[in-house]
Amino acid sequence: MSAVPSNAHPAPGARITAITSGKGGVGKTFVAANLAAALARAGQRVLVLDADLGLANLDVVLNLAAKVTLHDVFTGRAVLDEALQPAPGGFEVLLAGSGLVEYSRMTPEVRDKLLDLITQVRPRFDHVLLDTGAGISDVVLFTVSLADEVLVVATPEPTSLTDAYATIKVLATHQAARPMRLLVNQVRRAGEGRTVQGQLQQVVDRFINPELAAPMRLALLGEVPLDPAVRDAVQQRQLLMETQPGSPAAQALAAAAGKLLPP
């Protein structure tokens, strides 16, 4: 696999966090949207960019109509200001079109357009969350390379952990060192997230860190409990932070968002 370059960010502005996962179905987009709402509640100017360019579903989670999409900006049919739209929760979103085969692989054109987009949005926000696709395709890897930090979302299930490790390995060995954090979703008991983080760190220490110039530490951003309120919010296509902010999962997400705030 070819290396994915890390890109310099000379312009001041937003902290960019790539939210990614080794496999689908772990709640990555749900986490991204609710972290954004929690950051906005803390006074941050937040943008969530749906960077799952071929299988976008941020619009579904937020119950928004994607009238102008990232695809329209990339093709010149619209300018950035036309594509940015307010979301419930007090943040802005840039939605991507779904089912667009031209974004299933990274081309020089898509690469340049993504770089230009980041250059445009960085000065306008305090925090930009990149909701990437799952897995380790070249599109996902390049998108992640644009971020200042990486948040890997996983569940305690064995397949999720295996795929999370594979993602962490590729990012650690093919991209420049950056803070890498873990959020464990759908935990069944308190402390399970810390256990998962410890297990992954052990494997990283054994198989990845010997290959690196400096050891990689996987910080636990938080654990989100298995909570029926989450299922209700997803089915109603609403933000958990808006509908049930006092629920255990919402409180856990708010605590995680607090760790993303600038000191």
Phi and psi restraints in degrees (value plus and minus 20) as a CYANA .aco file:
   2 SER   PHI     -95.1   -55.1
   2 SER   PSI     130.5   170.5
   3 ALA   PHI     -88.8   -48.8
   3 ALA   PSI     126.8   166.8
   4 VAL   PHI    -125.3   -85.3
   4 VAL   PSI     103.9   143.9
   5 PRO   PHI     -91.2   -51.2
   5 PRO   PSI     129.8   169.8
   6 SER   PHI    -112.0   -72.0
   6 SER   PSI     116.8   156.8
   7 ASN   PHI    -124.0   -84.0
   7 ASN   PSI     117.5   157.5
   8 ALA   PHI     -90.4   -50.4
   8 ALA   PSI     130.1   170.1
   9 HIS   PHI    -144.4  -104.4
   9 HIS   PSI      60.4   100.4
  10 PRO   PHI     -91.4   -51.4
  10 PRO   PSI     -47.3    -7.3
  11 ALA   PHI     -98.0   -58.0
  11 ALA   PSI     118.6   158.6
  12 PRO   PHI     -92.4   -52.4
  12 PRO   PSI     146.0   186.0
  13 GLY   PHI     117.6   157.6
  13 GLY   PSI    -162.6  -122.6
  14 ALA   PHI     -80.9   -40.9
  14 ALA   PSI     125.9   165.9
  15 ARG   PHI    -100.0   -60.0
  15 ARG   PSI     107.4   147.4
  16 ILE   PHI    -127.2   -87.2
  16 ILE   PSI     101.9   141.9
  17 THR   PHI    -135.8   -95.8
  17 THR   PSI     101.1   141.1
  18 ALA   PHI    -107.6   -67.6
  18 ALA   PSI     103.4   143.4
  19 ILE   PHI    -125.2   -85.2
  19 ILE   PSI      95.5   135.5
  20 THR   PHI    -157.1  -117.1
  20 THR   PSI     154.9   194.9
  21 SER   PHI    -176.6  -136.6
  21 SER   PSI     139.2   179.2
  22 GLY   PHI     -96.3   -56.3
  22 GLY   PSI     -48.5    -8.5
  23 LYS   PHI    -161.2  -121.2
  23 LYS   PSI     142.6   182.6
  24 GLY   PHI     -98.7   -58.7
  24 GLY   PSI     148.6   188.6
  25 GLY   PHI      63.1   103.1
  25 GLY   PSI      -8.9    31.1
  26 VAL   PHI    -119.6   -79.6
  26 VAL   PSI     -19.5    20.5
  27 GLY   PHI      70.6   110.6
  27 GLY   PSI       3.8    43.8
  28 LYS   PHI     -80.0   -40.0
  28 LYS   PSI     -69.4   -29.4
  29 THR   PHI     -88.0   -48.0
  29 THR   PSI     -58.3   -18.3
  30 PHE   PHI     -79.0   -39.0
  30 PHE   PSI     -64.9   -24.9
  31 VAL   PHI     -82.6   -42.6
  31 VAL   PSI     -66.5   -26.5
  32 ALA   PHI     -78.4   -38.4
  32 ALA   PSI     -66.9   -26.9
  33 ALA   PHI     -85.0   -45.0
  33 ALA   PSI     -61.8   -21.8
  34 ASN   PHI     -97.8   -57.8
  34 ASN   PSI     -51.4   -11.4
  35 LEU   PHI     -83.0   -43.0
  35 LEU   PSI     -60.1   -20.1
  36 ALA   PHI     -80.6   -40.6
  36 ALA   PSI     -63.5   -23.5
  37 ALA   PHI     -83.3   -43.3
  37 ALA   PSI     -60.0   -20.0
  38 ALA   PHI     -88.1   -48.1
  38 ALA   PSI     -59.7   -19.7
  39 LEU   PHI     -85.1   -45.1
  39 LEU   PSI     -60.3   -20.3
  40 ALA   PHI     -84.1   -44.1
  40 ALA   PSI     -58.7   -18.7
  41 ARG   PHI     -83.3   -43.3
  41 ARG   PSI     -47.6    -7.6
  42 ALA   PHI    -105.4   -65.4
  42 ALA   PSI     -13.8    26.2
  43 GLY   PHI      76.1   116.1
  43 GLY   PSI     -12.1    27.9
  44 GLN   PHI    -105.0   -65.0
  44 GLN   PSI     125.0   165.0
  45 ARG   PHI    -106.0   -66.0
  45 ARG   PSI      93.8   133.8
  46 VAL   PHI    -142.3  -102.3
  46 VAL   PSI     117.9   157.9
  47 LEU   PHI    -142.1  -102.1
  47 LEU   PSI     112.6   152.6
  48 VAL   PHI    -126.3   -86.3
  48 VAL   PSI     100.1   140.1
  49 LEU   PHI    -123.5   -83.5
  49 LEU   PSI      98.7   138.7
  50 ASP   PHI     -95.8   -55.8
  50 ASP   PSI      76.9   116.9
  51 ALA   PHI    -116.2   -76.2
  51 ALA   PSI      -9.9    30.1
  52 ASP   PHI    -104.6   -64.6
  52 ASP   PSI      61.5   101.5
  53 LEU   PHI     -85.0   -45.0
  53 LEU   PSI     -45.8    -5.8
  54 GLY   PHI    -122.7   -82.7
  54 GLY   PSI     -45.2    -5.2
  55 LEU   PHI    -148.9  -108.9
  55 LEU   PSI      31.0    71.0
  56 ALA   PHI     -86.1   -46.1
  56 ALA   PSI     119.8   159.8
  57 ASN   PHI    -165.4  -125.4
  57 ASN   PSI      -5.3    34.7
  58 LEU   PHI     -81.5   -41.5
  58 LEU   PSI     -55.0   -15.0
  59 ASP   PHI     -82.7   -42.7
  59 ASP   PSI     -54.8   -14.8
  60 VAL   PHI     -88.6   -48.6
  60 VAL   PSI     -65.6   -25.6
  61 VAL   PHI     -80.1   -40.1
  61 VAL   PSI     -57.2   -17.2
  62 LEU   PHI    -117.0   -77.0
  62 LEU   PSI     -21.1    18.9
  63 ASN   PHI      36.7    76.7
  63 ASN   PSI      27.2    67.2
  64 LEU   PHI    -133.4   -93.4
  64 LEU   PSI     128.3   168.3
  65 ALA   PHI    -110.9   -70.9
  65 ALA   PSI     105.6   145.6
  66 ALA   PHI    -104.8   -64.8
  66 ALA   PSI      61.8   101.8
  67 LYS   PHI     -94.1   -54.1
  67 LYS   PSI     -63.6   -23.6
  68 VAL   PHI    -145.2  -105.2
  68 VAL   PSI     107.8   147.8
  69 THR   PHI    -137.0   -97.0
  69 THR   PSI     153.2   193.2
  70 LEU   PHI     -78.3   -38.3
  70 LEU   PSI     -55.4   -15.4
  71 HIS   PHI     -80.3   -40.3
  71 HIS   PSI     -59.6   -19.6
  72 ASP   PHI     -84.7   -44.7
  72 ASP   PSI     -57.5   -17.5
  73 VAL   PHI     -87.6   -47.6
  73 VAL   PSI     -64.6   -24.6
  74 PHE   PHI     -83.2   -43.2
  74 PHE   PSI     -53.6   -13.6
  75 THR   PHI    -112.2   -72.2
  75 THR   PSI     -19.9    20.1
  76 GLY   PHI      62.7   102.7
  76 GLY   PSI     -12.9    27.1
  77 ARG   PHI     -98.6   -58.6
  77 ARG   PSI     -34.4     5.6
  78 ALA   PHI    -171.2  -131.2
  78 ALA   PSI     139.5   179.5
  79 VAL   PHI    -120.0   -80.0
  79 VAL   PSI     146.9   186.9
  80 LEU   PHI     -74.9   -34.9
  80 LEU   PSI     -64.5   -24.5
  81 ASP   PHI     -81.5   -41.5
  81 ASP   PSI     -47.7    -7.7
  82 GLU   PHI     -95.7   -55.7
  82 GLU   PSI     -44.9    -4.9
  83 ALA   PHI    -109.9   -69.9
  83 ALA   PSI     -44.8    -4.8
  84 LEU   PHI     -91.1   -51.1
  84 LEU   PSI     112.5   152.5
  85 GLN   PHI    -162.2  -122.2
  85 GLN   PSI     127.7   167.7
  86 PRO   PHI     -90.2   -50.2
  86 PRO   PSI     126.2   166.2
  87 ALA   PHI    -138.5   -98.5
  87 ALA   PSI     137.8   177.8
  88 PRO   PHI     -76.4   -36.4
  88 PRO   PSI     121.5   161.5
  89 GLY   PHI      82.9   122.9
  89 GLY   PSI     -25.5    14.5
  90 GLY   PHI      66.0   106.0
  90 GLY   PSI      -3.1    36.9
  91 PHE   PHI    -140.2  -100.2
  91 PHE   PSI     156.6   196.6
  92 GLU   PHI    -131.7   -91.7
  92 GLU   PSI     136.4   176.4
  93 VAL   PHI    -151.0  -111.0
  93 VAL   PSI     133.8   173.8
  94 LEU   PHI    -146.8  -106.8
  94 LEU   PSI      85.2   125.2
  95 LEU   PHI    -106.5   -66.5
  95 LEU   PSI     129.9   169.9
  96 ALA   PHI    -127.9   -87.9
  96 ALA   PSI     134.8   174.8
  97 GLY   PHI     -96.4   -56.4
  97 GLY   PSI     133.7   173.7
  98 SER   PHI    -127.9   -87.9
  98 SER   PSI     126.5   166.5
  99 GLY   PHI      56.7    96.7
  99 GLY   PSI       5.9    45.9
 100 LEU   PHI    -117.1   -77.1
 100 LEU   PSI      85.6   125.6
 101 VAL   PHI     -86.0   -46.0
 101 VAL   PSI     -43.2    -3.2
 102 GLU   PHI     -87.9   -47.9
 102 GLU   PSI     -33.8     6.2
 103 TYR   PHI    -124.7   -84.7
 103 TYR   PSI      -4.1    35.9
 104 SER   PHI    -100.3   -60.3
 104 SER   PSI     -33.0     7.0
 105 ARG   PHI    -162.4  -122.4
 105 ARG   PSI     134.4   174.4
 106 MET   PHI    -101.5   -61.5
 106 MET   PSI     105.0   145.0
 107 THR   PHI    -136.8   -96.8
 107 THR   PSI     140.5   180.5
 108 PRO   PHI     -75.5   -35.5
 108 PRO   PSI     -55.2   -15.2
 109 GLU   PHI     -85.9   -45.9
 109 GLU   PSI     -66.8   -26.8
 110 VAL   PHI     -84.6   -44.6
 110 VAL   PSI     -60.8   -20.8
 111 ARG   PHI     -76.7   -36.7
 111 ARG   PSI     -69.4   -29.4
 112 ASP   PHI     -84.2   -44.2
 112 ASP   PSI     -58.3   -18.3
 113 LYS   PHI     -88.9   -48.9
 113 LYS   PSI     -57.8   -17.8
 114 LEU   PHI     -85.9   -45.9
 114 LEU   PSI     -62.6   -22.6
 115 LEU   PHI     -80.6   -40.6
 115 LEU   PSI     -64.0   -24.0
 116 ASP   PHI     -84.1   -44.1
 116 ASP   PSI     -59.9   -19.9
 117 LEU   PHI     -82.2   -42.2
 117 LEU   PSI     -66.3   -26.3
 118 ILE   PHI     -81.1   -41.1
 118 ILE   PSI     -60.8   -20.8
 119 THR   PHI     -79.7   -39.7
 119 THR   PSI     -57.0   -17.0
 120 GLN   PHI     -94.5   -54.5
 120 GLN   PSI     -59.7   -19.7
 121 VAL   PHI    -105.2   -65.2
 121 VAL   PSI     -46.1    -6.1
 122 ARG   PHI     -74.6   -34.6
 122 ARG   PSI     -65.9   -25.9
 123 PRO   PHI     -91.7   -51.7
 123 PRO   PSI     -31.1     8.9
 124 ARG   PHI    -117.4   -77.4
 124 ARG   PSI     -28.7    11.3
 125 PHE   PHI    -154.7  -114.7
 125 PHE   PSI     143.3   183.3
 126 ASP   PHI    -107.8   -67.8
 126 ASP   PSI     -52.5   -12.5
 127 HIS   PHI    -165.0  -125.0
 127 HIS   PSI     111.3   151.3
 128 VAL   PHI    -138.3   -98.3
 128 VAL   PSI     104.5   144.5
 129 LEU   PHI    -123.3   -83.3
 129 LEU   PSI     102.7   142.7
 130 LEU   PHI    -116.2   -76.2
 130 LEU   PSI      89.6   129.6
 131 ASP   PHI    -107.1   -67.1
 131 ASP   PSI      73.7   113.7
 132 THR   PHI    -101.6   -61.6
 132 THR   PSI     151.0   191.0
 133 GLY   PHI     -91.4   -51.4
 133 GLY   PSI     149.2   189.2
 134 ALA   PHI    -107.4   -67.4
 134 ALA   PSI     136.4   176.4
 135 GLY   PHI      72.6   112.6
 135 GLY   PSI    -183.8  -143.8
 136 ILE   PHI    -148.9  -108.9
 136 ILE   PSI      19.2    59.2
 137 SER   PHI     -87.3   -47.3
 137 SER   PSI     144.8   184.8
 138 ASP   PHI     -85.3   -45.3
 138 ASP   PSI     -50.9   -10.9
 139 VAL   PHI     -85.2   -45.2
 139 VAL   PSI     -66.5   -26.5
 140 VAL   PHI     -82.5   -42.5
 140 VAL   PSI     -66.7   -26.7
 141 LEU   PHI     -83.2   -43.2
 141 LEU   PSI     -61.1   -21.1
 142 PHE   PHI     -87.0   -47.0
 142 PHE   PSI     -61.5   -21.5
 143 THR   PHI     -80.3   -40.3
 143 THR   PSI     -64.2   -24.2
 144 VAL   PHI     -83.1   -43.1
 144 VAL   PSI     -54.5   -14.5
 145 SER   PHI     -84.4   -44.4
 145 SER   PSI     -36.9     3.1
 146 LEU   PHI    -101.2   -61.2
 146 LEU   PSI     -28.7    11.3
 147 ALA   PHI    -112.7   -72.7
 147 ALA   PSI     138.0   178.0
 148 ASP   PHI    -103.4   -63.4
 148 ASP   PSI     -45.2    -5.2
 149 GLU   PHI    -170.8  -130.8
 149 GLU   PSI     140.4   180.4
 150 VAL   PHI    -143.2  -103.2
 150 VAL   PSI     114.7   154.7
 151 LEU   PHI    -137.5   -97.5
 151 LEU   PSI      95.5   135.5
 152 VAL   PHI    -115.3   -75.3
 152 VAL   PSI     104.6   144.6
 153 VAL   PHI    -120.6   -80.6
 153 VAL   PSI     110.7   150.7
 154 ALA   PHI    -163.0  -123.0
 154 ALA   PSI     144.6   184.6
 155 THR   PHI    -134.5   -94.5
 155 THR   PSI     148.0   188.0
 156 PRO   PHI     -92.7   -52.7
 156 PRO   PSI     -20.7    19.3
 157 GLU   PHI     -87.8   -47.8
 157 GLU   PSI     123.3   163.3
 158 PRO   PHI     -76.1   -36.1
 158 PRO   PSI     -61.0   -21.0
 159 THR   PHI     -86.7   -46.7
 159 THR   PSI     -57.2   -17.2
 160 SER   PHI     -85.3   -45.3
 160 SER   PSI     -61.7   -21.7
 161 LEU   PHI     -87.1   -47.1
 161 LEU   PSI     -60.2   -20.2
 162 THR   PHI     -81.1   -41.1
 162 THR   PSI     -65.3   -25.3
 163 ASP   PHI     -91.3   -51.3
 163 ASP   PSI     -54.1   -14.1
 164 ALA   PHI     -83.2   -43.2
 164 ALA   PSI     -62.1   -22.1
 165 TYR   PHI     -82.3   -42.3
 165 TYR   PSI     -62.8   -22.8
 166 ALA   PHI     -80.5   -40.5
 166 ALA   PSI     -61.5   -21.5
 167 THR   PHI     -84.7   -44.7
 167 THR   PSI     -66.5   -26.5
 168 ILE   PHI     -80.1   -40.1
 168 ILE   PSI     -61.6   -21.6
 169 LYS   PHI     -82.1   -42.1
 169 LYS   PSI     -67.1   -27.1
 170 VAL   PHI     -84.0   -44.0
 170 VAL   PSI     -64.4   -24.4
 171 LEU   PHI     -85.0   -45.0
 171 LEU   PSI     -60.3   -20.3
 172 ALA   PHI     -90.2   -50.2
 172 ALA   PSI     -54.1   -14.1
 173 THR   PHI    -115.6   -75.6
 173 THR   PSI     -37.0     3.0
 174 HIS   PHI    -134.3   -94.3
 174 HIS   PSI     -26.3    13.7
 175 GLN   PHI    -149.9  -109.9
 175 GLN   PSI     141.5   181.5
 176 ALA   PHI     -82.9   -42.9
 176 ALA   PSI     130.8   170.8
 177 ALA   PHI     -85.1   -45.1
 177 ALA   PSI     112.2   152.2
 178 ARG   PHI    -164.5  -124.5
 178 ARG   PSI     143.0   183.0
 179 PRO   PHI     -77.5   -37.5
 179 PRO   PSI     112.7   152.7
 180 MET   PHI    -146.0  -106.0
 180 MET   PSI     106.4   146.4
 181 ARG   PHI    -142.7  -102.7
 181 ARG   PSI     142.4   182.4
 182 LEU   PHI    -146.1  -106.1
 182 LEU   PSI     114.1   154.1
 183 LEU   PHI    -140.5  -100.5
 183 LEU   PSI     102.8   142.8
 184 VAL   PHI    -120.1   -80.1
 184 VAL   PSI      96.6   136.6
 185 ASN   PHI    -117.3   -77.3
 185 ASN   PSI     135.5   175.5
 186 GLN   PHI      42.1    82.1
 186 GLN   PSI      20.3    60.3
 187 VAL   PHI     -97.3   -57.3
 187 VAL   PSI     127.2   167.2
 188 ARG   PHI    -118.4   -78.4
 188 ARG   PSI     -35.2     4.8
 189 ARG   PHI    -167.9  -127.9
 189 ARG   PSI     130.2   170.2
 190 ALA   PHI     -80.7   -40.7
 190 ALA   PSI     116.6   156.6
 191 GLY   PHI      73.3   113.3
 191 GLY   PSI     -28.5    11.5
 192 GLU   PHI     -86.0   -46.0
 192 GLU   PSI     -54.2   -14.2
 193 GLY   PHI     -83.2   -43.2
 193 GLY   PSI     -61.3   -21.3
 194 ARG   PHI     -83.7   -43.7
 194 ARG   PSI     -58.3   -18.3
 195 THR   PHI     -82.7   -42.7
 195 THR   PSI     -65.1   -25.1
 196 VAL   PHI     -82.6   -42.6
 196 VAL   PSI     -64.1   -24.1
 197 GLN   PHI     -79.5   -39.5
 197 GLN   PSI     -62.3   -22.3
 198 GLY   PHI     -84.0   -44.0
 198 GLY   PSI     -60.4   -20.4
 199 GLN   PHI     -83.9   -43.9
 199 GLN   PSI     -65.6   -25.6
 200 LEU   PHI     -85.7   -45.7
 200 LEU   PSI     -60.2   -20.2
 201 GLN   PHI     -83.8   -43.8
 201 GLN   PSI     -57.0   -17.0
 202 GLN   PHI     -80.2   -40.2
 202 GLN   PSI     -63.9   -23.9
 203 VAL   PHI     -88.7   -48.7
 203 VAL   PSI     -59.4   -19.4
 204 VAL   PHI     -80.3   -40.3
 204 VAL   PSI     -65.5   -25.5
 205 ASP   PHI     -82.3   -42.3
 205 ASP   PSI     -55.0   -15.0
 206 ARG   PHI     -99.9   -59.9
 206 ARG   PSI     -61.9   -21.9
 207 PHE   PHI    -131.4   -91.4
 207 PHE   PSI     -42.8    -2.8
 208 ILE   PHI    -126.1   -86.1
 208 ILE   PSI     -70.3   -30.3
 209 ASN   PHI     -79.3   -39.3
 209 ASN   PSI     -53.0   -13.0
 210 PRO   PHI     -80.0   -40.0
 210 PRO   PSI     -40.9    -0.9
 211 GLU   PHI    -110.8   -70.8
 211 GLU   PSI     -28.0    12.0
 212 LEU   PHI    -122.1   -82.1
 212 LEU   PSI     132.5   172.5
 213 ALA   PHI     -87.5   -47.5
 213 ALA   PSI     -55.8   -15.8
 214 ALA   PHI    -152.3  -112.3
 214 ALA   PSI     118.9   158.9
 215 PRO   PHI     -83.7   -43.7
 215 PRO   PSI     123.7   163.7
 216 MET   PHI    -115.1   -75.1
 216 MET   PSI     109.7   149.7
 217 ARG   PHI    -130.8   -90.8
 217 ARG   PSI     106.1   146.1
 218 LEU   PHI    -115.1   -75.1
 218 LEU   PSI      83.9   123.9
 219 ALA   PHI    -103.8   -63.8
 219 ALA   PSI     119.4   159.4
 220 LEU   PHI    -104.6   -64.6
 220 LEU   PSI      92.5   132.5
 221 LEU   PHI     -95.7   -55.7
 221 LEU   PSI     -53.3   -13.3
 222 GLY   PHI     148.4   188.4
 222 GLY   PSI     153.1   193.1
 223 GLU   PHI    -148.8  -108.8
 223 GLU   PSI     118.0   158.0
 224 VAL   PHI    -133.5   -93.5
 224 VAL   PSI     100.4   140.4
 225 PRO   PHI     -91.5   -51.5
 225 PRO   PSI     133.2   173.2
 226 LEU   PHI     -84.2   -44.2
 226 LEU   PSI      99.5   139.5
 227 ASP   PHI    -162.1  -122.1
 227 ASP   PSI     103.6   143.6
 228 PRO   PHI     -79.2   -39.2
 228 PRO   PSI     -42.7    -2.7
 229 ALA   PHI     -83.5   -43.5
 229 ALA   PSI     -50.1   -10.1
 230 VAL   PHI     -85.4   -45.4
 230 VAL   PSI     -68.1   -28.1
 231 ARG   PHI     -79.3   -39.3
 231 ARG   PSI     -61.9   -21.9
 232 ASP   PHI     -82.0   -42.0
 232 ASP   PSI     -64.3   -24.3
 233 ALA   PHI     -85.2   -45.2
 233 ALA   PSI     -61.5   -21.5
 234 VAL   PHI     -85.0   -45.0
 234 VAL   PSI     -63.3   -23.3
 235 GLN   PHI     -85.9   -45.9
 235 GLN   PSI     -53.1   -13.1
 236 GLN   PHI    -107.0   -67.0
 236 GLN   PSI     -21.5    18.5
 237 ARG   PHI      34.4    74.4
 237 ARG   PSI      30.0    70.0
 238 GLN   PHI    -150.7  -110.7
 238 GLN   PSI     139.4   179.4
 239 LEU   PHI     -97.0   -57.0
 239 LEU   PSI     111.7   151.7
 240 LEU   PHI     -81.4   -41.4
 240 LEU   PSI     -57.0   -17.0
 241 MET   PHI     -84.4   -44.4
 241 MET   PSI     -41.1    -1.1
 242 GLU   PHI    -112.3   -72.3
 242 GLU   PSI     -62.0   -22.0
 243 THR   PHI    -105.0   -65.0
 243 THR   PSI     -60.2   -20.2
 244 GLN   PHI    -159.8  -119.8
 244 GLN   PSI      47.6    87.6
 245 PRO   PHI     -85.1   -45.1
 245 PRO   PSI     -37.5     2.5
 246 GLY   PHI    -111.0   -71.0
 246 GLY   PSI     -21.5    18.5
 247 SER   PHI     -89.1   -49.1
 247 SER   PSI     135.2   175.2
 248 PRO   PHI     -75.9   -35.9
 248 PRO   PSI     -61.3   -21.3
 249 ALA   PHI     -86.6   -46.6
 249 ALA   PSI     -61.2   -21.2
 250 ALA   PHI     -84.3   -44.3
 250 ALA   PSI     -61.0   -21.0
 251 GLN   PHI     -84.2   -44.2
 251 GLN   PSI     -57.9   -17.9
 252 ALA   PHI     -86.6   -46.6
 252 ALA   PSI     -60.3   -20.3
 253 LEU   PHI     -88.0   -48.0
 253 LEU   PSI     -57.0   -17.0
 254 ALA   PHI     -84.6   -44.6
 254 ALA   PSI     -60.1   -20.1
 255 ALA   PHI     -84.5   -44.5
 255 ALA   PSI     -59.5   -19.5
 256 ALA   PHI     -84.6   -44.6
 256 ALA   PSI     -62.8   -22.8
 257 ALA   PHI     -82.0   -42.0
 257 ALA   PSI     -55.2   -15.2
 258 GLY   PHI     -79.4   -39.4
 258 GLY   PSI     -51.2   -11.2
 259 LYS   PHI     -96.1   -56.1
 259 LYS   PSI     -34.2     5.8
 260 LEU   PHI    -110.3   -70.3
 260 LEU   PSI     -30.9     9.1
 261 LEU   PHI     -91.3   -51.3
 261 LEU   PSI     129.4   169.4
 262 PRO   PHI     -84.5   -44.5
 262 PRO   PSI     128.2   168.2
